[in-house]
């Protein structure tokens, strides 16, 4: 089985770099509403805006929900400065060669602003509902690791071959290349084996949970990097600010937002991708973006 070169190419991450702030906007609104929402967040200066990748939103599966990559391609042409991505692409939904093609296409459509996020897939009910295979945990991770090898092989050269257990390429010509010299790779991961995969591939590690859970996982990632011979400072530590897991609503007040950032920053987090506020919270969001975030970036 052939594998791509895995020499790290990301710039080192440092505690001296500014914190980053982004929005995760679930696509359970109409397209015009989503467009207005994205425009609002971009105008406020958020570094990145992300969608989810589901057929149904897990918390409200009966609500309408637009498909992630198609919507991201549209939003690429409706934005100018914000980095864009899916948090994260479900490996169970698409062949990895298709994901690589979609990523390059959206990178071109956005003028080189794509963040490529990939995860195993996790919400079993939507797989059952749509007739999708949802393997046992070991195979789920096996497929994920192999899929990353396929994606990296395609993105790293003009032609790729790969002969794995689940995926195969034979002299696959991959043109055009992305606009970015290297598409930044975000991996969503929580468990020990997944963190070892992060150490091998990722430019950004994203997770959610309590402060103690994030601190423990970050330490495990440091250990995995040491075992892989990689500088752990090369991987950006990123939090998905899922309100349910945070135990507080960051958009309830400027003080609440600053408190959450402060607590997770002490656990090593350098990027905060917050679940989008409700529209009735937009005035508070604007105040946070203009008055609070600038002071937190270098805190």
C-alpha positions in Angstrom: 0.0 0.0 0.0 1.5 3.3 -1.0 1.3 6.4 1.2 2.0 10.1 0.7 4.9 11.8 2.3 3.9 13.1 5.7 6.6 15.7 6.4 4.9 18.4 8.4 4.4 21.6 6.3 2.4 23.8 8.7 3.9 26.9 10.3 4.6 26.4 14.0 1.8 27.5 16.3 2.8 29.7 19.2 1.1 31.0 22.4 2.4 34.3 21.1 0.1 34.2 18.1 -3.3 35.9 18.5 -6.3 33.9 19.4 -8.7 33.1 16.5 -12.5 33.4 16.5 -15.0 31.8 14.2 -18.7 31.0 13.9 -20.3 27.6 13.3 -23.6 28.3 11.5 -25.9 25.3 11.2 -27.7 25.3 7.9 -31.2 25.0 9.3 -32.3 28.4 7.9 -33.5 29.4 4.5 -30.8 30.3 2.0 -31.6 34.1 2.1 -31.4 33.9 6.0 -28.1 32.1 5.8 -26.7 34.6 3.4 -27.7 37.5 5.7 -26.2 35.7 8.7 -22.9 35.0 7.0 -22.7 38.6 5.8 -23.3 39.8 9.4 -20.5 37.6 10.8 -18.0 38.5 8.1 -18.6 42.2 8.5 -17.9 41.8 12.2 -14.5 40.5 11.4 -14.8 36.8 12.5 -11.8 34.9 11.1 -13.7 32.0 9.8 -17.3 30.8 9.2 -18.2 27.1 9.1 -21.2 24.8 8.4 -21.9 21.4 9.7 -22.1 18.2 7.6 -25.3 16.3 8.2 -28.4 15.2 6.4 -30.4 16.1 9.4 -29.5 18.3 12.3 -29.1 15.9 15.3 -30.8 18.2 17.8 -33.8 18.9 15.6 -33.9 16.2 12.9 -37.4 17.2 11.7 -36.2 20.7 10.7 -35.0 21.5 7.1 -31.2 21.2 6.6 -29.2 22.1 3.5 -26.3 19.9 2.3 -22.9 21.1 3.5 -20.5 21.0 0.5 -23.0 22.4 -2.0 -23.9 25.2 0.4 -20.2 25.9 1.1 -19.5 26.3 -2.6 -22.3 28.9 -2.8 -21.1 30.7 0.3 -17.6 30.8 -1.2 -18.9 33.2 -3.8 -20.8 35.3 -1.3 -17.9 36.1 1.0 -14.6 37.9 0.6 -12.4 37.7 3.6 -13.5 35.0 6.1 -12.0 31.5 5.9 -14.7 28.9 5.2 -15.1 25.2 6.0 -17.2 22.3 7.2 -16.8 21.3 10.8 -16.4 18.6 9.8 -16.9 16.5 6.7 -18.3 13.1 7.5 -16.2 10.4 6.0 -19.2 8.0 5.9 -21.0 10.3 3.4 -18.6 10.4 0.4 -15.7 8.7 -1.2 -12.5 10.5 -0.1 -11.5 11.2 -3.8 -14.8 13.1 -4.2 -14.0 15.1 -1.0 -10.6 16.0 -2.4 -12.3 17.2 -5.6 -14.9 19.1 -3.8 -12.2 20.7 -1.6 -10.2 21.9 -4.6 -13.3 23.3 -6.3 -14.4 25.3 -3.2 -10.8 26.5 -2.7 -10.9 27.9 -6.2 -14.4 29.3 -5.8 -13.3 31.1 -2.6 -10.1 32.5 -3.9 -8.0 30.2 -1.6 -9.9 30.5 1.7 -10.9 26.9 2.3 -10.2 25.1 5.5 -10.6 21.3 4.9 -12.3 19.6 7.8 -12.8 15.9 8.0 -14.1 13.5 10.7 -15.2 9.9 11.0 -19.0 10.6 11.0 -20.9 9.9 14.2 -24.7 10.3 14.3 -26.0 6.8 13.6 -29.7 7.7 13.3 -29.2 9.7 10.1 -27.2 6.8 8.6 -30.1 4.4 9.3 -32.6 6.9 7.9 -30.7 7.4 4.7 -29.5 3.8 4.2 -25.9 4.7 4.8 -23.4 2.2 6.2 -22.3 2.9 9.8 -19.5 0.5 10.7 -18.4 -0.5 14.2 -16.0 1.9 15.9 -12.8 0.2 14.9 -13.7 0.0 11.2 -15.1 3.6 11.3 -11.6 4.8 12.4 -9.8 2.4 10.0 -11.8 3.9 7.1 -11.1 7.4 8.4 -7.4 6.9 8.5 -7.3 5.4 5.1 -9.5 8.1 3.7 -7.0 10.7 4.9 -4.2 8.9 3.2 -6.2 9.0 -0.1 -7.0 12.7 0.3 -3.4 13.6 1.1 -2.1 11.5 -1.8 -4.4 13.4 -4.2 -3.7 16.8 -2.9 0.1 16.3 -2.8 0.7 15.6 -6.5 -0.5 15.5 -10.0 -1.2 11.8 -10.2 -1.9 9.3 -7.3 -2.3 5.6 -6.9 -3.4 3.9 -3.7 -4.3 0.3 -2.8 -6.0 0.0 0.5 -8.6 -2.1 2.2 -11.4 0.3 1.7 -10.3 2.8 -1.0 -8.3 2.5 -4.3 -6.8 4.8 -6.8 -5.0 3.9 -10.0 -3.0 6.6 -11.8 -5.7 9.1 -10.8 -4.9 12.4 -12.4 -5.8 15.2 -10.0 -6.0 18.6 -11.7 -6.2 21.4 -11.0 -4.3 21.7 -7.7 -5.7 23.8 -4.9 -5.0 27.6 -5.0 -3.4 27.3 -1.6 0.1 25.7 -1.5 -1.3 23.4 1.2 -5.0 23.1 2.2 -5.1 23.4 6.0 -6.4 20.2 7.3 -8.8 20.2 10.3 -9.5 16.9 12.1 -12.3 16.5 14.6 -11.1 14.0 17.3 -11.5 13.1 20.9 -10.2 9.6 21.7 -6.6 8.2 22.0 -6.4 6.6 18.6 -8.0 9.5 16.8 -5.5 11.9 18.5 -2.7 9.7 17.1 -4.2 10.2 13.7 -4.3 14.0 14.4 -0.6 14.0 15.3 0.1 12.3 12.0 -1.9 14.5 9.6 -3.6 17.6 11.1 -2.8 21.3 10.9 -5.7 22.0 13.3 -7.2 19.8 16.0 -10.8 20.5 16.9 -12.8 19.1 19.8 -15.6 20.0 22.2 -16.1 19.2 25.9 -15.4 20.6 29.3 -12.3 22.4 30.2 -10.9 19.3 32.0 -11.7 17.1 29.0 -10.0 19.5 26.6 -6.9 19.8 28.8 -6.6 16.0 29.1 -7.0 15.5 25.3 -4.5 18.2 24.5 -2.0 16.5 26.8 -2.7 13.2 25.0 -2.1 15.0 21.7 1.2 16.2 22.9 2.2 12.6 23.8 1.0 11.4 20.3 3.1 14.1 18.6 6.1 13.1 20.6 5.6 9.4 19.6 5.2 10.5 16.0 8.3 12.7 16.1 6.3 15.9 15.4 6.4 19.2 17.1 3.0 19.6 18.9 3.2 23.4 18.4 2.6 22.8 14.7 -1.1 21.9 15.4 -3.6 24.6 16.2 -5.7 23.7 19.2 -9.3 24.6 18.3 -12.5 24.4 20.3 -16.0 23.8 18.9 -18.0 26.0 21.2 -21.1 23.8 21.4 -23.2 25.6 23.9 -24.6 22.4 25.4 -21.1 21.2 26.2 -19.8 24.6 27.4 -22.4 24.7 30.1 -23.0 28.4 29.4 -24.1 30.5 26.5 -21.2 32.6 25.3 -23.6 35.1 23.6 -25.6 35.8 26.7 -23.2 38.7 27.6 -19.7 40.1 27.0 -18.7 38.8 30.4 -19.9 35.3 29.7 -18.0 35.2 26.4 -14.8 36.5 28.0 -15.1 34.0 30.9 -15.4 31.0 28.5 -12.5 32.1 26.4 -10.4 32.6 29.5 -11.1 29.2 30.9 -10.4 27.3 27.7 -7.4 29.4 26.8 -5.8 28.2 30.1 -6.3 24.6 28.8 -4.3 25.4 25.6 -7.1 26.4 23.2 -6.0 29.1 20.6 -9.1 29.1 18.4 -12.7 29.4 19.4 -15.3 28.3 16.8 -18.5 29.2 18.5 -22.0 27.9 17.8 -23.8 30.8 16.1 -25.9 33.1 18.3 -29.6 33.4 17.8 -30.8 36.4 15.9 -32.2 38.1 19.1 -28.6 38.0 20.4 -27.1 39.8 17.4 -26.8 43.1 19.2 -24.8 41.5 22.0 -22.8 39.6 19.4 -21.8 42.9 17.7 -20.7 44.3 21.0 -18.6 41.2 21.8 -17.0 41.3 18.3 -16.2 45.0 18.4 -15.4 45.5 22.1 -14.4 42.2 23.6 -12.7 40.1 21.0 -10.0 42.6 20.1 -8.8 42.6 23.7 -8.9 38.8 24.0 -6.8 38.1 20.8 -3.5 38.9 22.5 -4.6 38.0 26.0 
